[in-house]
Amino acid sequence: MAGLIIKDLINLKRYGKILGVLIAIYAIMSFINKDVSMFNGFFTVVLAMITISSYSFDEAAKWDSYALSMPVDRKDIVRGKYCLLLIITLIGLGISLLFTVSINLYTGSNSLLKDFEFSIIGGLGLLFLYSIIIPFITRFGVEKARIIIIIVLMLPMAIGYLIKNSFNNEIIIPEIILEISELFLQYKSIIVSIGIVLALSISYNISVKIYQKKQF
């Protein structure tokens, strides 16, 4: 399985220079504006693009047909993609952490980790969204699942917009929802961690079942 992950990382190297330039531009803009959120927000989008690109490369090269002609377990191919997602997310959070500390040192902030929580939220959000997206990509491929991918990625923005409007229009929110929200905020770290693990586990098992039956 390690070989499958290395293969994906090598394929993604072709994006290295372009991403390096974009990251440098947003880093400079963040330093000028003394606002780390600009860089962290952009980096979340980059992580989303990188993960989808790994599937696009495989699809274009008809990798699955070739891989299955070798003694490779179908579960390992699926597991490799989920491991790649986790690795990319961790690398992204690591880079974001270094940049956050750097810009907070530059601005003389009281906390070196100021605004880093937004990177964590973005990373966890991506893991949850991809737990929904990957089974569709596994079943239909990147091109056919593109509409579904766009809908899933746009869903948080739509929900955020509706919540914002509900507060602006002073809509009365049921008390039970407020109580659930308070409970969630109180135990958010535990609930989110368990939720992400469950979402990825369910997603992985669904993807494995789909891939085992898929013909290439």
Rosetta blueprint (number, residue, H / E / L):
1 M L
2 A H
3 G H
4 L H
5 I H
6 I H
7 K H
8 D H
9 L H
10 I H
11 N H
12 L H
13 K H
14 R H
15 Y H
16 G H
17 K H
18 I H
19 L H
20 G H
21 V H
22 L H
23 I H
24 A H
25 I H
26 Y H
27 A H
28 I H
29 M H
30 S H
31 F H
32 I H
33 N H
34 K L
35 D L
36 V H
37 S H
38 M H
39 F H
40 N H
41 G H
42 F H
43 F H
44 T H
45 V H
46 V H
47 L H
48 A H
49 M H
50 I H
51 T H
52 I H
53 S H
54 S H
55 Y H
56 S H
57 F H
58 D H
59 E H
60 A H
61 A L
62 K L
63 W H
64 D H
65 S H
66 Y H
67 A H
68 L L
69 S L
70 M L
71 P L
72 V L
73 D L
74 R H
75 K H
76 D H
77 I H
78 V H
79 R H
80 G H
81 K H
82 Y H
83 C H
84 L H
85 L H
86 L H
87 I H
88 I H
89 T H
90 L H
91 I H
92 G H
93 L H
94 G H
95 I H
96 S H
97 L H
98 L H
99 F H
100 T H
101 V H
102 S H
103 I H
104 N H
105 L H
106 Y H
107 T H
108 G L
109 S L
110 N L
111 S L
112 L L
113 L L
114 K L
115 D L
116 F H
117 E H
118 F H
119 S H
120 I H
121 I H
122 G H
123 G H
124 L H
125 G H
126 L H
127 L H
128 F H
129 L H
130 Y H
131 S H
132 I H
133 I H
134 I H
135 P H
136 F H
137 I H
138 T H
139 R H
140 F H
141 G L
142 V L
143 E L
144 K L
145 A L
146 R H
147 I H
148 I H
149 I H
150 I H
151 I H
152 V H
153 L H
154 M H
155 L H
156 P H
157 M H
158 A H
159 I H
160 G H
161 Y H
162 L H
163 I H
164 K H
165 N H
166 S H
167 F H
168 N H
169 N L
170 E L
171 I L
172 I L
173 I L
174 P L
175 E H
176 I H
177 I H
178 L H
179 E H
180 I H
181 S H
182 E H
183 L H
184 F H
185 L H
186 Q H
187 Y L
188 K H
189 S H
190 I H
191 I H
192 V H
193 S H
194 I H
195 G H
196 I H
197 V H
198 L H
199 A H
200 L H
201 S H
202 I H
203 S H
204 Y H
205 N H
206 I H
207 S H
208 V H
209 K H
210 I H
211 Y H
212 Q H
213 K H
214 K L
215 Q L
216 F L
